[in-house]
Structure formats: structure tokens, C-alpha cells
Amino acid sequence: MIDAKPTSFISEHVVLDATQNIILKVGDHSIVHPRVRIGTQPTSRSNDSEKPSLVEIGDYTIISDRCSIEVAQISPVVIGNYTYIDPGARVEAGVTVGDFCILGAGCVIGRKSRIGNSCRIAAGAKIGTSTIIPPRSVVVGDAGEIQDAGEDMSDEQQKREMKMHVDFLMRVMPLYNKPRQDRK
């Protein structure tokens, strides 16, 4: 089931696991691109198919193409406001991502990890299970090495930047979903 605010954009090509009872909540002005896959972890076994799995996406958040969000009934996934997830990223069950974060292309966020506000996860970085990343950190490499961000933008600057990005995408995404012959 998709529970999205009227100002959000959810592509018709998002793949929700049909064998799982999933609730996808999407905040104001958020975008979920085509070919995003939301489904159960390959290893999870569940006897209680009636209990829903929750994925909650905040306001002004963008989930890019080919991202994968894995869910489990007892571990909701929460993605904060003004957050951008690059193509091919994988977010596992029970993960919480704070506000103003950027998750790089192909990164993997392990189960039950917590990403603080204003964090940057580098492309291809891997964060292990139950890892806590402090606010304003940068994570790089296969071992998930945490570094100090160094650069510090105010929340207002980050909001303004993300709103401009979302506003642009809101204008072009409806065209992107149309068949090629209908595009102008």
C-alpha cells in the first residue's frame, strides 16, 4: 500500500514485493524514481504475513533509480527529510537515515544501522550491521571508515538546495514516466 502526500511523485515503475504486506509512506514533495525495489530481505522468513512492513520517506527526499530498500516486519526503514539517495544504493531492514543526508551510488547500509543528520556516505561505501554514524560524518570505503565532514552547510542552505533539485525533478518526472511517443 502506498500512502503518499499529493505533492509527492511516485513512479508507476516502483516495484513493491507482492508477497509482502508493505506500507510505503511518502512525505511532501518527495520523489521515488522508477525501478526502485522495495521488498523483503532474501534471508527473512516470516510466519505472520498479516503484519505490515513499514518504509517511511520524509519531505523533499529523493530515492533514485535502481535503489533497493529491504524491509522486515519488525524493522521499519525510516528515511529523513531533505535526503538524497543516489542510484543503486541498498538500504537494509531497520535502517534509519537522518535529515540532510546523501547516500552515494552503490553504497550499502547494513541492517539496523543509524545514520545521523547531515551525513555523506560515499559511492560504493559499505556500512556494517547495527552501525551508528554520528551527525555530520563522511563514510568512505568497503570498511565504512568514518571521517569528519569538514564542510558545513547550514540546514537552511541544505533545504534551499534540495528544494531547487526537487522542484526541477517534479517538472520533468511526469514526462519521464510517459511512453516515448508521448514525450514532447
Number of C-alpha atoms within 10 A of each C-alpha: 11 12 11 18 15 11 15 20 22 20 17 12 14 17 15 20 14 10 9 20 20 24 16 18 16 26 21 17 22 30 25 23 24 20 19 23 19 22 23 24 14 8 6 9 10 12 6 10 12 11 14 18 22 22 25 17 26 21 21 27 30 27 25 20 20 20 25 22 22 24 28 25 20 12 18 22 26 19 26 23 23 27 28 25 24 22 21 22 25 23 27 26 28 25 26 23 27 22 25 25 27 23 28 22 21 20 27 24 29 19 23 20 22 22 27 20 21 24 24 25 28 20 20 19 22 21 27 16 16 14 16 14 23 15 19 20 21 21 25 20 15 13 11 21 14 16 13 13 14 9 6 10 12 9 14 9 11 17 18 12 12 20 18 12 15 21 13 11 18 17 10 10 17 13 13 14 15 12 8 9 6 8 10 6
